[in-house]
Amino acid sequence: MDQVENRLLSVVEHWLPRIEVAGIPSATARAVIEQAGTWANWLPAWCAEGDRHAQIAAAALADGHEVTAGEAYARASLFYHFGQFMAFDNLAAKAAAAVRKAELYRLALPLLDPPGEIIDIPFEDGSLRAVLRTPAGADPRPLAVILPGSDSTKEEFPAFERHFHARGIATLSLDGPGQGEGRSHGRLRPDVAPAVHAAIDAVSGRSELSGQFGLVGMAFGGHLALRASAHLPDLQGVVSINGFFDLGGFWPELPQVYRDNMHFSLGSNDVPQRATAFTLKGFDAPRAPALIVHGGRDRIFPPSEAEACARFCRNGAELHVLPGGNHVCNNIPWLYRPMVADWLADRFKRSTGLQPR
């Protein structure tokens, strides 16, 4: 079997649990993969399924079934997302699918519970985009700022956000520079603290928010969160989920399918050299409490990276290497997602003098 077809198998092997936990039922995901059959058909097959769910959404909305419509539009966006997330052979088709993904998610947002709002964030010579969702209630809510990884985006996170909403925490899922709609600002960059500052400024003073905030990073975003956190003085807590300490240090061991991703995300003629910029070595540690969660069976970012991240947090870090967990522990979401949401909820309560439940 040639390398192109190996890519289909590698994508399924590494990321099928992620696709499922994002909100696409396992049987449906597997049916789309079977329909694709070959890597050349991956993007068209996922986009076609996305179109089918968008039609379901439009019909439901026409009949006044807003809940069904919101779920179907969000699901349609996910199909487009997972169609394009590893599609590097035709960048024009990838970009078109990414645009459609964002369009479908915008249709979903006002229909979700809680509803979502696009936040346009002034940044450098343009803007970044984030989605703010605030659970209902009279009291102002603390905020979890969620940072995606190298190939995830804000549209992937409704199911993850739900765990925070259930605990009275609002969410702001941010496409930073080089991520999702933030690709307009170029490639991924090591320091996202200015982008996080800009995002917080964009929602500051809103009556539904308390002013407290925490930072939650997924995979590559876990690294970005730890590196940015030292420059966020009002931060209540930082969470790294399957992040890393030093990308260059384990670059040769990365699976080929992830190195393909890095060539796109880091956007350099010398990607291994560019990877060395993504390190915590020599940078300031978080001042806020830190939670480090990592899958013990992660074959992309080794668990030893989590241990190095915990040592980096000189003010202390709570480290959980979950023995059965894969990359981002997406095969055990019932364990890591409540753990992360509970931990951040406890940080917010302690900062206001309340006792965690």
Secondary structure, DSSP 8 states (H G I E B T S, - for coil): --HHHHHHHHHHHHHHHHHHHHT--HHHHHHHHHHH-SGGGHHHHHHHHHHHHHHHHHHHHHTT-HHHHHHHHHHHHHHHHHHHTT--S-HHHHHHHHHHHHHHHHHHGGGSSS-EEEEEEEETTEEEEEEEE--SSSS-EEEEEEE--SS--GGG-HHHHHHHHTTT-EEEEEE-TTSGGGGGG-S--S--HHHHHHHHHHHTT-TTEEEEEEEEEETHHHHHHHHHHTT-TTEEEEEEES--SBGGGGGGGS-HHHHHHHHHHH--SSHHHHHTTSB-TTS---SS-EEEEEETT-SSS-HHHHHHHHHH-TT-EEEEEETT--GGGTT-HHHHHHHHHHHHHHHHHHHTT----
